[in-house]
Amino acid sequence: MSDKPRNFATRTIHAGEQSSVADNAIFPAIVTSSSFIKRGLDDNPEYAYSRVSNPTRHAYETCVAALEEGVGAVACASGVSATATVLELLSKDAHVVVMNGVYGGTFRLLEDYRGRTSGLTTTYVDLNDIEAVAAAIRPDTQLIWIESPTNPLLHLVDIKAVCDLARARGVMTCIDNTFCSPWNQQPITLGVDLVMHSASKYIGGHSDLTGGVVVAANHELLGRLRKISMAVGAIQGPFDCYLALRGLKTLDVRMERQSANALRVAQFLEQHPQVEQVYYPGLESHPQHALSKRQMRTGGAVVALRIKGDRAAVNRLVEALSIFVLADSLGGVESMINHSWSMSHNSLSPEQKGVMGISENLVRLSIGIEDYRDLIEDLDAALKASA
Ligand SMILES: *Cc1c(COP(=O)(O)O)cnc(C)c1O
């Protein structure tokens, strides 16, 4: 085999160890064994115990790492356990600089748990204000936690700018790349040290698994993450690794369709009389459209909008939709709608929601792979019903 790096779509199918050399199988077996037999006291087989390493998990990890341009990955039980694994890299009482409006589960972990148990302290800043980031970095700052685009308003972070600063100041960087998937954004190529995903979203892609993964840019971090994963044990089981690897096989075609659909939906919504505002990085009206073109392949498959009207109007919209389903998640092949105010951000006070720009007339769409004409028709009818 030549050493020439393969293109992304080819890597989704062939990168890593996506076949079993031993038995000729075109897809690696789901190895459920918790233990592996040693042939003697001096035998050190590659696999010994599945909390430490497992062939199905390894096949999945090597594929994700190749897609993210990293050196290796650690698959975890969920997105939040992947985040928790990254936080275990920090020493007691470390300080973390965090992107404003970060995923609620990340905020909860940092504030309700790591602050109390590990003495972590945090400063939330808009990472696009690079002077504010520089000012927020202290001698005890060990990590900058990036999320781009953010949920639900799709603010982007200039990843390279933040990583250049972090590197100069000796601070590690990790990005939650869930909303993009490795298809749409490869942050390691922009200088990030660690990439975290909720595999429950685009990587799995079929709303049928819960998982998380951390990809490392270098072997030192990968080695430390593997030890943490072994010590804490929040690993992804073989059945879910199988589903995630199977999901990756179609990542390229799914994301291509979902992003193309999302752009069409966003363009349609932008001129709809019932719509107040649309947020989608792929639209020229998005304030960070130029940045999106520099660091993302497309605008992605999430679109947010404010409709004209109040909560009751949103409810009429949701009830009138026949294809979009009201759900907490995103990233599946089916189109979904989410009401941030009463769902993902429900635990925040109305004041906190106000600061974050979350109003009662805001909804987030996760665009699936259906025919875009049907999606537009569904939205059009529901928007009319909401009036
Ligand atoms: C869903 C999600 C998570 C958490 O992942 P789980 O798999 O639900 O634990 C983290 N970050 C983002 C951006 C998400 O959308």
Ligand as a Chemical Component Dictionary entry (heavy atoms), coordinates in Angstrom:
data_LIG
# 
_chem_comp.id                   LIG 
_chem_comp.type                 NON-POLYMER 
_chem_comp.pdbx_formal_charge   0 
_chem_comp.three_letter_code    LIG 
# 
loop_
_chem_comp_atom.comp_id 
_chem_comp_atom.atom_id 
_chem_comp_atom.alt_atom_id 
_chem_comp_atom.type_symbol 
_chem_comp_atom.charge 
_chem_comp_atom.model_Cartn_x 
_chem_comp_atom.model_Cartn_y 
_chem_comp_atom.model_Cartn_z 
_chem_comp_atom.pdbx_ordinal 
LIG C1 C1 C 0 -24.773 16.015 22.823 1  
LIG C2 C2 C 0 -23.591 16.870 23.016 2  
LIG C3 C3 C 0 -22.645 16.588 24.020 3  
LIG C4 C4 C 0 -22.801 15.471 25.033 4  
LIG O1 O1 O 0 -22.819 14.227 24.435 5  
LIG P1 P1 P 0 -23.601 12.957 25.034 6  
LIG O2 O2 O 0 -23.282 11.897 24.050 7  
LIG O3 O3 O 0 -25.046 13.319 25.112 8  
LIG O4 O4 O 0 -23.029 12.704 26.386 9  
LIG C5 C5 C 0 -21.543 17.422 24.101 10 
LIG N1 N1 N 0 -21.383 18.465 23.268 11 
LIG C6 C6 C 0 -22.269 18.767 22.309 12 
LIG C7 C7 C 0 -22.040 19.948 21.429 13 
LIG C8 C8 C 0 -23.406 17.980 22.148 14 
LIG O5 O5 O 0 -24.302 18.304 21.202 15 
# 
loop_
_chem_comp_bond.comp_id 
_chem_comp_bond.atom_id_1 
_chem_comp_bond.atom_id_2 
_chem_comp_bond.value_order 
_chem_comp_bond.pdbx_ordinal 
LIG C1 C2 SING 1  
LIG C2 C3 SING 2  
LIG C2 C8 DOUB 3  
LIG C3 C4 SING 4  
LIG C3 C5 DOUB 5  
LIG C4 O1 SING 6  
LIG O1 P1 SING 7  
LIG P1 O2 DOUB 8  
LIG P1 O3 SING 9  
LIG P1 O4 SING 10 
LIG C5 N1 SING 11 
LIG N1 C6 DOUB 12 
LIG C6 C7 SING 13 
LIG C6 C8 SING 14 
LIG C8 O5 SING 15 
# 
